[in-house]
């Protein structure tokens, strides 16, 4: 998949190819925002218990937690590498998939935190969010969640700004215009089929999360039933919103029911909703499969929860396939002038025009006389 469109990089100085001041600031902010999370994780891998209460379940599975912490350290370090890739010339020469896929996953993991954490803080400020019937030891000290999630939020905003600049410079022409202006696609039937499948699965997953957001405990693990609170319901409602966004975005892209909608708007809906469902569901599903009996048995996801996670992953991958196909076709047309230009109109099948007859020669003058022009009548 090559989506490269040659443009002068606006956020790089043409003379020195150094990032513009705004890009340098965002890159620094993104890197610094990763430090609290990386510091805690490295400390835990080294055996420290900073931020972990004495009776926490994290202390019961040292080996599993060390492996999980090592994985998350690599993931957060990759975010720092991405920040540099988005602001350096070598990052613009990278294959499209090598930039898009990590950022797609980062969007999916960070978007629910950016939306959910501030909402949870507001709920707690007004006295809500506490679990009603859970007497177990706290998982982590409260300050750990605050430090980590604030860092994630700042990191998400900084990376989002860098990604917006990167997309504008490298793929800006591909996202311009409205859906009604898009040319016919040779893969339109396949895109429409995938879009329908993605929308059906996304709305099914959204309906399941909606039931949990409204207070139903059917299909939830015993631990989540005991932890039911306003903040958990907010998390479920956020998943509903992302499911609806994914369905709306993919249907707009493939079926184009609203031709005046901007292409960038439809892509943003599909990108954010699809990545959030896929990445967050994939992370939760991976956490449940790391071991047959993670930290505590009552934390094991139930079959309905696993189906919701699998449905979220399927939705995200289908939306990604539709969007990548559409934009790859637009990149191909932009790179090939023959495809970008409208086809020449065929000539009408009329009888061929007869060749122009040569003009008759001027009459010769009589011998001994010069030919004079005939005077015009006034």
N, C-alpha and C positions, 0 to 999 in steps of 0.2 A: 504494500500500500504506500504509494508515494503521493503526498499531498503538497509537494513543494511548489510554491509559486514565487518566482524571483521578484523581490521588492527591496528597495533600499531600507535597511533597518532604521526606523525612526528613533529607537531608544539607544542606538549606538552612534557614537561620533564617527562620521565618515573619515576623518583624518587619522584618528588614532584607534578606531574600533573599540574604544572604551565605552562602558555603559554610561548612559546619561545620569545626571545626579539622582533623579527619582528612582531609577532602576537600582543604583548602588545603595540607596537608602533602604529600599524594600528588601534587597538581598541581605543586607546586614540585619535588618529586623527579623527576617525569617530564620537566619542562622542563630541569632541570639535567643529567639523564642524556643528553639529546640534544646537549649542548654539545661533548663530545670529537669525536663523529662529524661534526657540522656544521663545527667548526673545521678538521679535517683536510681535508674535502672542499672548503671554500672556499679553503684554502691551495693545494690541488692545482689548482683551477681558475685561481688566480692565477699558477700557474707554479712553485710551490714543489715541492721533491722531498723534503720531510721525511717520513721513514718509508719511502721508496722506495729500495731499493739501486741502485747505479750500473748494474748490468746487468739490471735488471728489465724484463720485457716491457711493463710499463705505459708506459715511456718511448718505446716504438716507435710508439704510436698516440695521439699527443697530442690530435688532434681528436676521435676517438671517445671517449677517456677523459674529455675535458672535457664532452662532451654527456651521457655516462653519469653523471658526478659532479653535473652540474646537475640531472638528474632525481632523483637520490637526495637532494640537498639539499632539493628541494621536498617529497619524500616525508617526510623527517624533520621539516621545518618543519610539515607538515600534522599530525604527531603532537602538536606543541605546541598547535596550534589545537584539536585534539580534546580535549586535556586541559582547556582552558578551556571548551569546549562542554559537557563532562560536568559542569561545576561551576557554570555560570551559568544564570540563568533563561531567557535566550534560547536556550540549548541544548535546553531541554525543549520549546520551541515549534518546533523544527526538524522538517521532515518525517522520518518514520521512516527512509526509505531513505537520507537524507543523513547519518544517524548510523550506521546499521547497516552499510552497504557499506564505508566507510573502516575501521571497526573490525573488520569481517570480514577485510579484506585485512591489516590490522595483526596480527591474531591469527595468520593464516596465515604471515606472514613472521617473526614473533617466536617463535612456539611452538617450531619446530624448534631455534632458537638457545637458548632457555631450557632445553630438555631436552638438547640435544646438547653445548653448550659445557662445562658442568660435567663431563659424562661423559668428554669428551676430555681435560680437565685431569687427571682421576683416572687415566686410562689412561697419560698421559705421566708422571705422578708415579711410576708403577710400571714405567717403562722401555719402554712400548709406544708405538705411534702413528707411528713413523718410517717413511718410504717406503724401500723396499729398493733401487730402481734408478733414481734420478733425480739427475743431476749438474748440472741446469740451475741458473741463478741463482735465488735466492729471489724470490718474487712481491712480498712486503712484509717489512719487518722484523717479527720475532716480537712485539715490544711493541705494534705497531699492532693486531694481532688481539686481544690481551689487553684493551687499552683500549677498543676498539670494541665487542667482544662483552660485556664487563662492563657497559658503558653500555647496550647493547641489553637485557641481562637485567634491569637495574634499571628501565629504561623500560617493559619488558613487565609487570613486577610492579606498578608504579605505575598504568599505564593499566588493567591488569586489575582492580585494586581500585576505581578510579574507575568503570569500566564496570559492575562488580557493584553499586555503589551506585546508579548511574543506572538500571540495569535494574530493581532492586528498587523504585525510586520510580515509574518510568513504566510498566513492564510487569509488575510483580510478580504481579498477579492472573492474568495470562495463563499463568504458568508454575507455578501451584499445582496440587496434586492429582496423581492417578495416571493412568496411561494407560487403565486400565479404566473410569475415571469420565468419559472424554471422550464427548460426544454423537456420534451418527452424523454423518458429513460428506457433503454432497452431491457433493463431489469425491473421495470415497474411492477409486473405481476408478482415476482418473488418478493419485492419489498412490501407490497400490500399484504401478502400472506403472512410474512414475518411480523408486520405491524399488528395485524389482528391477533395473532398468537400472543405477542408481547402485551397488548392491551388487556386481553382476557386474563392472562396470568397475573398481571400487575393489579388489576381491579379485584381479583380473587384474594390476593395477598392483602390488599388494602382493606377489604371487607373483614378479613380475619383480625387484622390489627385494630380496626374500628370497633369490633365487638369487645376487645380487651380494653380499648380506651374508654368505652362506655361503662365498664365495670364488670363485664363477664369474666369468669375464671375458668370457663370450659377450655380444656386443652393446655392450661398453664401448669408448670411444675409446682410442687408443693412449696418450694422456696419462694417463688414469685407470688404465689397466692398469699403467703404470710407477709410479703413485702409490699402488698398493694398500697399505693399512695398516689397522691396527686402528681408527683414528679414522674412516676412510672407511667401513669396514664398520659402524661404529656409526651413521653418518649413514644408511646404507641400512636398517638395522634400525629406526631411528626412523620412516622413511617407511612401513615395514611396519606399525608400530603405529598410525600415523595412518590408513592405509588401512583397517585392521580397525575402528578407532573410527568412521570415517565410515560404513562398511557397517552396523555394529551400530546406530548412532544412527538412520539413515534407515529401517532395517527396523523398529525399535522404534516409531518415530513413525507409520509408515504401516500396518504390519500388526499391531502391538500383540500380539506373541506372549506377552509377560509383562505381564499387566494391572496387577500390583502395582508395576511400576517407576514411579518418579516421573517426571513429565513433564520437570522441570528436568534430570534426569540424562540422559534421551534427547536433549534439545536440546543439552546441553553436549557430549555425544559427537559428535553430528552437526556442531555448530558448529566444534569444535576440529579434528576429523579432516578434515572437508570443506574448511575454510578452509586448513589446512596443505597439503593436497594441491594445491588450486587455486592458491593464491598462490605457493608455492615453485616448483611446476611452471611456472606462468606466467612467473615471473621468469627461470628457467633457459631457457625457450623463447625469451623475448624477447631474452635475452643472445645466444643463438645466431643470431637473425635480424637483429640490428643491422647486421651486415655479412656478406658472403659468406665473408670470410676474417678472423675476429677474431684478435686478438693473435698466435696461432699456429695453424697448420692442424691440428695433432694435438689441439687442444682442441675442435675441432668435434664436437658431439654426433652420434652415429650414429643411424640410423633407429630401432633399438629404443629408444634413449634418448629420441628425439623422441616416439615413440609413448607411452612412459611419461609424459612431460610432458603430452602432449595428454590422455591418460586421466585424469591427476590433475585437470586443469582441468575436464574434463567431469564427473567425479565431484563436485567441489565445487559446480558450478553446479546439478546435479540435486538434491543435498542441500539447497542453499539454496532451490530452488524448492519442495520439499516442506515444509520448515520454515516458509517465509514464508506459504505457502497455509494451513497449519494454524493458525498464530497469527493471521493476518488474519481467518479465520473466527471464531476465539474472540473477537477484538476486536469484530467486528460483533455477535456475540451479546451481549457485555457492554454494548455501547452501545444495543442495542435491547431494551427490557424485554419486548416481545412475543415475541422469539425466546428470550430467556433464561428466561422463565417456562415451566413445563410446559404443554402444551396442555390445554384444558378437556376433561373427559371427556364424551362425548356421552350424551344420555339414551337409555335403553333404549326400543326401539320397542313400548311397551305402549300399551294403549288409554288415551286421555286420562282423567284423573280427573274424575269428575263434580263439579260445583260443590257446595259445602257447602250442605245444606238449612237454611233458616232455622229457628230454634227455634220450636215452636208457641206461640201466645200463651197466656198464663196464663188459666185459666178465670174467667169472670166470676162475681161473687157474685150471689146472688139479690137481687131488689129489697128494699131496706130492711134488708139484712144486709151486714156487712163480711166480706170474705174473711179468714179466719184461717189461719195456717200449720198444717199437720198435724203434731202432735207426733210425735217419733221414739220408736220403741220401744226401751226399754233392753235 
